[in-house]
Amino acid sequence: MLPLFILPVILCNPVVRLYPESHTLAHGYPGSLPSQLYHIPPIPVNDQSHSGPWDFRKDITTCFKQNEWVLTFDDGPGTLTPFLLDQLKQLNIKATFFVVGSNVQEIPYLVKRAADEGHDIGVHTWSHPYLTRLSNDQIISELMWTAKIIYDVTGKVPRYMRPPYGDIDDRVRYIVNALGFEAVIWNRDTNDVIYLPIIKSIVGASQLAVSKSSTHHAFLCRGFI
């Protein structure tokens, strides 16, 4: 179940690191590569210099209840994570952290702390690539190595993933679903990268998103992510 509240907030710039290939996935993760992966739709790899436009109708893009929010943080863990966890604890808010596997490898104790304090941990790939530009094996590796390190650190199997940049098509989505994940996008953005100098807190970021959403009445029919 997704925790109450949703806005994508960037925690840090991901550092690209290599991961083993999918056929060498380490034993110990509670799951195996399903047979469905032998029937991946023959959609060609995106060889363009850009991605999109995207169709998110098959993905989770809103909360299911009116005026319900889910607060999400992407790309961590990073230097801001301890501060964010302190604020969330003070405000008694639970969030979802979509983490980058290579960052978890560097500072696993922050992900363990987040999970221990009741936050949900989701997959945001190992190296933050455009997934539609990767081969099938590379996509599997990006997802499964991140899922494995989340499991190793927290003891919990992640259910949700967020594609970097929202870059997803039917081929990527099929692999995501075959591996047991659900893709979570967003419908409100704090734009904290742009407004970083004026965003001092979770409350500030949320207030900014709310004020910008006042003219988007369609979003009020369902909750925010």
Steps between C-alpha positions, in 0.01 A plus 500: 500500500639842409538731799299822533634795296674523141738747334828418326797668670857450380746399772827505309663455163546126447850368445522251215662171598512169321306194612539133409306371201156350556610141447731529803231620741613390844310230684314591816241743368154349563397457142623384163479629148150400379426313180306804368834663426535262205199671340596868521320706232729556199505876540831642375742676732460877483805617304397866495679778682181575692221301663124546513228600466385242752166333563451439873144366487619152599704627797417635844477877458260613773383405845165328490322725750413865456734739684736217596869568446805277488840659558784343301873566480717393206867423434626455856631420740713813509627781718149639557352168613580533875342847507192374318462202730526731802227728359273211408534358848426837658190545281392136541483453121581180315642521150621281216868516404580388146868423538788455256675169562855632466422769759360237737825311457693809616285592803275205585441608862279790387269267307485267799413794724224611261350151490531457877313828551206375293571647157450301182804431281455472123727425204638790292751285305871448567652781294206731410492441121230557241353149509355507149855536367622180668495138389268253673789353701614844608149594619475176698839567659414860587184390677604174661836610638329799658224279640759260637700765684177643644413152625852444635489829694139506620384138488199613297414426137417822311168508320516834319745656256530839334667528159763776491369805314165318471651319202286190442336325205315171456822297475643646821160476669467133408839424659412708806173313551650158422755558776219572745518879518245774435613825338417815696518834320382835643246772427649790696863609503662725760761606239741508790796495260384835361380648829767348726612837645150575633403149608625460855275220615246236410224741597639768270518260207147375564358853530663591169342200328159576650511864392595399145218243487220746579425552130510129420159398630515164322762389749257564789280210384765256615800519728847633428823308438 
